[in-house]
Amino acid sequence: MKKLRFYLAVFVGKMIYTIEKLLGKNASVFPGSMAIRICPDVLGQLKKPELIIGITGTNGKTTVTNMLIDFYRRKGYDVINNSLGSNVAGGIVTAFLINSTFSGKCKKNIAILEIDEKSTRLVCPYMQPDWLICTNLFRDSIKRNAHTEYIAGILDKYIPKKTKLVVNADDLISSRLAEGNERVYFGIERQEYELESANNLAKDITICPNCDNKLVFDYARYHHIGRAHCPNCDFASPNADYLVKKIDKEADEVVITNPVGEVWTFTMLSENIVNIYNQVACVALLTELGFDTEDIRTHLTKDSIVASRFSVVEAGGTKIMTQLSKGKNSIACSRALDYINHYKAESKCVLVMVDDLYEEKEGSENTCWLYDADFEYLATPEVKRVVVAGARALDHKVRLLMAGIPEEKIVTVEAELDAVDKLAEIKGVEAIFILHEVFGYGRASEVRNRLKERLVGEHA
């Protein structure tokens, strides 16, 4: 029987949400956090929808969540979600509170929720997802996430036995999660243009988890993503049920095979390899949930990849791209740098503004992650200038020098908006990339807009 404190928690949470929205605030975390303080098991007592889909992983979970939410909305479903911005326990409780009555009865039949990996221990005991996508597991902020074994251990312990998994066959870490659970695997076949080995600095698994022998990589796409086996035991990468057979950038298509060997062609949502993994993960889940191929083709669209993750504008013949590059996350940063490296243009400029905005200038941010990130990708003749902005610009400059970038190409500024002049000084640049961390999209947009005005004005 529900106790008084449960009803008080629901009432207070709803009231805080209403007040915060009236004040123009995001209201994504605080209402749920206060409800938990009043009634720690409030999430367990709230009625649940018929279907709960969870999405977790180091990189890509926000994009996958948004793709699935948009798909269901286009199909006419109204879903519970936490796309307001919080994937921790407080944000998930807020999502359920605002979609429940004061008695705790759920108003909707489907929930699609992004779940922070560490938050599974606070969420899954009270809310058991029917399906859980894990995009990948990489090293992340040392201060917050320690190492991949620690995060994988939390997920292993708290993923419910009833939850069906959709996991990355090309990731030797996340593919082994909750090994007793039902699952399907997604992956990308090695493409003919891909080399046997990746030249990344960081690789999170090199030793067999069964017998401690050195793994042999059949090929590595990036970091530890690829195919590997142990020469001493039967440990090996699993086979993908949903496999991208071909990536055709010219036709803007991907070819995917399903578990029974059918061959499907889909519009490529993004040429970024990370988003191709995100796309096939969504195709796998939606197919398992019973949606047909035509539905997926029609309703899983490029619009789902939100501008706060990647955006492109053109100004005076120059493409300006903003791209998420999580602060303190060497792998996410390396993926962004790799994209710049492979982007075809004879002249490029880059703005790096990946300081964590929640760290004060005098704070103790650990900068060791910079030395795991592949800034060497910027040491090419096509990159004409690298501007580094923020409180730790000089830390970044040292790393860029160590990456082999000539000092005359590096400019440091403390205020991000001062970067506009430094970028605009290089004339005739084909592409300018603005790398920003999660909470820096607002500033990145302001830089982009001012830079656009400047370049358009110069070409008027």
Secondary structure as the mmCIF struct_conf table of DSSP 4:
data_model
#
loop_
_struct_conf.conf_type_id
_struct_conf.id
_struct_conf.beg_label_comp_id
_struct_conf.beg_label_asym_id
_struct_conf.beg_label_seq_id
_struct_conf.end_label_comp_id
_struct_conf.end_label_asym_id
_struct_conf.end_label_seq_id
HELX_RH_AL_P HELX_RH_AL_P1 LEU A 4 LEU A 22
TURN_TY1_P TURN_TY1_P1 LEU A 23 GLY A 24
BEND BEND1 SER A 28 VAL A 29
HELX_RH_AL_P HELX_RH_AL_P2 PHE A 30 ILE A 38
TURN_TY1_P TURN_TY1_P2 PRO A 40 ASP A 41
HELX_RH_AL_P HELX_RH_AL_P3 VAL A 42 GLN A 45
BEND BEND2 LEU A 46 LEU A 46
BEND BEND3 GLU A 50 GLU A 50
STRN STRN1 LEU A 51 THR A 56
BEND BEND4 THR A 58 GLY A 60
HELX_RH_AL_P HELX_RH_AL_P4 LYS A 61 ARG A 74
TURN_TY1_P TURN_TY1_P3 LYS A 75 GLY A 76
STRN STRN2 ILE A 80 ASN A 81
TURN_TY1_P TURN_TY1_P4 SER A 83 GLY A 85
BEND BEND5 VAL A 88 VAL A 88
HELX_RH_AL_P HELX_RH_AL_P5 ALA A 89 LEU A 97
TURN_TY1_P TURN_TY1_P5 ILE A 98 ASN A 99
STRN STRN3 SER A 100 SER A 100
TURN_TY1_P TURN_TY1_P6 PHE A 102 SER A 103
STRN STRN4 CYS A 106 CYS A 106
BEND BEND6 ASN A 109 ASN A 109
STRN STRN5 ILE A 110 GLU A 114
TURN_TY1_P TURN_TY1_P7 GLU A 117 SER A 119
HELX_RH_AL_P HELX_RH_AL_P6 THR A 120 VAL A 123
TURN_TY1_P TURN_TY1_P8 CYS A 124 TYR A 126
BEND BEND7 ASP A 130 ASP A 130
STRN STRN6 TRP A 131 CYS A 134
HELX_RH_AL_P HELX_RH_AL_P7 ILE A 142 ASN A 145
HELX_RH_AL_P HELX_RH_AL_P8 THR A 148 TYR A 158
BEND BEND8 ILE A 159 ILE A 159
TURN_TY1_P TURN_TY1_P9 LYS A 161 LYS A 162
STRN STRN7 LYS A 164 ASN A 168
TURN_TY1_P TURN_TY1_P10 ALA A 169 ASP A 170
STRN STRN8 ASP A 171 ASP A 171
TURN_TY1_P TURN_TY1_P11 LEU A 172 ILE A 173
HELX_RH_3T_P HELX_RH_3T_P1 SER A 174 ARG A 176
TURN_TY1_P TURN_TY1_P12 LEU A 177 GLY A 180
BEND BEND9 ASN A 181 ASN A 181
STRN STRN9 ARG A 183 ILE A 188
HELX_LH_PP_P HELX_LH_PP_P1 GLU A 189 GLN A 191
TURN_TY1_P TURN_TY1_P13 GLU A 192 TYR A 193
BEND BEND10 GLU A 196 SER A 197
BEND BEND11 LEU A 201 LEU A 201
BEND BEND12 ASP A 204 ASP A 204
STRN STRN10 ILE A 207 ILE A 207
TURN_TY1_P TURN_TY1_P14 PRO A 209 CYS A 211
HELX_LH_PP_P HELX_LH_PP_P2 ASN A 213 ASN A 213
STRN STRN11 LYS A 214 LYS A 214
HELX_LH_PP_P HELX_LH_PP_P3 LEU A 215 LEU A 215
STRN STRN12 VAL A 216 TYR A 222
TURN_TY1_P TURN_TY1_P15 HIS A 223 HIS A 224
STRN STRN13 ILE A 225 HIS A 229
BEND BEND13 PRO A 231 ASP A 234
STRN STRN14 ALA A 236 ALA A 236
HELX_LH_PP_P HELX_LH_PP_P4 SER A 237 ALA A 240
BEND BEND14 ASP A 241 ASP A 241
STRN STRN15 TYR A 242 ASP A 248
TURN_TY1_P TURN_TY1_P16 LYS A 249 ASP A 252
STRN STRN16 GLU A 253 THR A 257
TURN_TY1_P TURN_TY1_P17 PRO A 259 VAL A 260
STRN STRN17 VAL A 263 THR A 267
BEND BEND15 LEU A 269 LEU A 269
BEND BEND16 GLU A 271 ASN A 272
HELX_RH_AL_P HELX_RH_AL_P9 ILE A 273 GLU A 288
TURN_TY1_P TURN_TY1_P18 LEU A 289 GLY A 290
HELX_RH_AL_P HELX_RH_AL_P10 THR A 293 HIS A 299
BEND BEND17 LEU A 300 LEU A 300
HELX_RH_3T_P HELX_RH_3T_P2 LYS A 302 SER A 304
BEND BEND18 ILE A 305 ILE A 305
TURN_TY1_P TURN_TY1_P19 ALA A 307 ARG A 309
STRN STRN18 PHE A 310 ALA A 315
TURN_TY1_P TURN_TY1_P20 GLY A 316 GLY A 317
STRN STRN19 THR A 318 LEU A 324
TURN_TY1_P TURN_TY1_P21 GLY A 327 LYS A 328
HELX_RH_AL_P HELX_RH_AL_P11 SER A 330 HIS A 342
BEND BEND19 TYR A 343 TYR A 343
BEND BEND20 GLU A 346 GLU A 346
STRN STRN20 LYS A 348 MET A 353
TURN_TY1_P TURN_TY1_P22 LEU A 357 TYR A 358
BEND BEND21 GLU A 359 GLU A 359
TURN_TY1_P TURN_TY1_P23 LYS A 361 GLU A 362
BEND BEND22 GLY A 363 GLY A 363
HELX_RH_3T_P HELX_RH_3T_P3 THR A 367 TYR A 371
TURN_TY1_P TURN_TY1_P24 ASP A 372 ASP A 372
BEND BEND23 ALA A 373 ALA A 373
HELX_RH_3T_P HELX_RH_3T_P4 PHE A 375 LEU A 378
BEND BEND24 THR A 380 THR A 380
TURN_TY1_P TURN_TY1_P25 PRO A 381 GLU A 382
STRN STRN21 VAL A 383 ALA A 389
BEND BEND25 GLY A 390 GLY A 390
TURN_TY1_P TURN_TY1_P26 ALA A 391 ARG A 392
HELX_RH_AL_P HELX_RH_AL_P12 ALA A 393 MET A 402
TURN_TY1_P TURN_TY1_P27 ALA A 403 GLY A 404
HELX_RH_3T_P HELX_RH_3T_P5 GLU A 407 LYS A 409
STRN STRN22 ILE A 410 VAL A 413
BEND BEND26 GLU A 414 ALA A 415
HELX_RH_3T_P HELX_RH_3T_P6 GLU A 416 ASP A 418
HELX_RH_AL_P HELX_RH_AL_P13 ALA A 419 ALA A 424
TURN_TY1_P TURN_TY1_P28 GLU A 425 GLU A 425
BEND BEND27 ILE A 426 ILE A 426
TURN_TY1_P TURN_TY1_P29 LYS A 427 GLY A 428
BEND BEND28 GLU A 430 GLU A 430
STRN STRN23 ALA A 431 HIS A 436
HELX_RH_3T_P HELX_RH_3T_P7 VAL A 438 GLY A 440
HELX_RH_AL_P HELX_RH_AL_P14 TYR A 441 GLU A 458
TURN_TY1_P TURN_TY1_P30 HIS A 459 HIS A 459
#
